[in-house]
Amino acid sequence: MHAFEVLGDPVRRRILELLADGELASGQVCAVIQEEFGISQPAVSQHLRVLRDSGFADVRAEGARRLYAVNSAPLAEVDEWLNRFRRFWTPHLDALATELARGARERRLRQDEQDERKSP
């Protein structure tokens, strides 16, 4: 399965978001996903299997529990592929950051002027 097919599913993306914060037992993942998406435990297990089989998640046994964690290698490959397209949005994000900083500076200056007028 191609990386974008794996990442194209909102349930699998959410599972990866959960795992990005650290290793979780399959039961913990199932509880969150069942709550948020209203799908069955077998359906969640199927998504975990797709993530494991495609290399996006690693699993290890700890007694009867199965602990899942993100495997960053496929994500690095996706990031590398996306790198050729960053030129389309990076300048826009840089310009946005500049405008936000300019606005914050102007608000600070106005606040300083108001504070100076209030003090005797």
C-alpha positions in Angstrom: 0.0 0.0 0.0 1.4 3.4 -1.0 2.2 5.8 1.9 -0.5 8.3 0.8 -3.1 5.5 0.7 -2.2 4.7 4.3 -2.2 8.4 5.4 -5.3 9.2 3.4 -7.6 7.5 5.9 -8.6 9.8 8.8 -8.7 7.0 11.3 -5.1 5.9 10.5 -4.0 9.6 10.7 -5.6 9.9 14.1 -3.9 6.7 15.3 -0.5 8.1 14.2 -1.3 11.3 16.0 -2.0 9.3 19.2 1.2 7.3 18.8 3.3 10.4 18.1 2.9 11.2 21.8 4.4 7.9 22.8 3.9 4.2 22.8 0.3 3.0 23.5 -1.3 -0.3 24.1 -3.7 -1.4 21.4 -6.6 -1.3 24.0 -5.8 2.4 24.6 -5.8 3.2 20.9 -9.0 1.3 20.4 -10.8 3.1 23.3 -9.9 6.6 21.8 -10.7 5.6 18.2 -14.0 3.9 19.1 -15.0 7.0 21.1 -14.0 9.5 18.3 -15.1 7.6 15.2 -17.7 5.2 16.5 -16.2 2.1 14.9 -15.8 -1.4 16.3 -12.7 -2.8 18.0 -12.1 -5.2 15.0 -12.2 -2.2 12.7 -9.6 -0.4 14.8 -7.5 -3.5 14.9 -7.6 -3.6 11.1 -6.3 0.0 10.9 -3.5 -0.9 13.3 -2.6 -3.8 11.1 -2.5 -1.6 8.0 -0.1 0.8 9.9 2.0 -2.1 11.1 2.1 -3.9 7.7 2.9 -0.6 5.8 5.8 0.2 8.3 4.2 3.3 9.8 3.8 1.6 13.2 5.9 -0.9 15.2 4.4 -3.3 17.7 5.9 -5.2 20.5 4.5 -7.7 22.9 4.5 -7.1 26.6 2.8 -10.0 28.2 -0.7 -10.2 26.8 -0.6 -6.5 25.7 0.5 -5.2 22.3 2.3 -1.9 22.4 2.3 0.3 19.3 4.7 3.1 18.4 5.3 5.3 15.4 8.0 4.2 13.0 9.4 7.4 11.6 11.1 6.0 8.5 8.1 6.0 6.2 7.2 9.5 7.5 10.7 10.6 6.6 10.1 9.3 3.1 6.9 11.2 2.8 8.6 14.3 4.1 11.4 13.9 1.5 8.8 13.5 -1.3 6.9 16.6 -0.1 10.2 18.6 0.0 10.0 19.3 -3.7 6.7 21.1 -3.1 7.6 23.2 -0.1 8.6 26.1 -2.4 4.9 26.6 -3.1 4.0 27.3 0.5 7.1 28.2 2.4 7.3 31.8 1.1 3.7 32.4 2.0 4.2 31.1 5.5 7.3 33.3 5.9 5.3 36.3 4.7 2.5 35.4 7.2 5.1 35.2 10.0 6.4 38.6 9.1 2.9 40.1 9.1 2.1 38.5 12.4 5.3 39.8 14.0 4.6 43.3 12.5 1.1 43.3 13.9 2.3 42.2 17.4 5.0 44.9 17.3 2.4 47.6 16.4 0.1 46.4 19.2 3.0 46.6 21.7 3.9 50.1 20.6 0.3 51.3 20.9 0.0 49.7 24.3 3.3 51.4 25.4 1.9 54.8 24.2 -1.3 54.2 26.1 0.6 53.2 29.3 2.8 56.4 29.0 -0.3 58.6 28.7 -1.9 57.0 31.8 1.1 57.4 34.0 1.6 60.8 35.7 
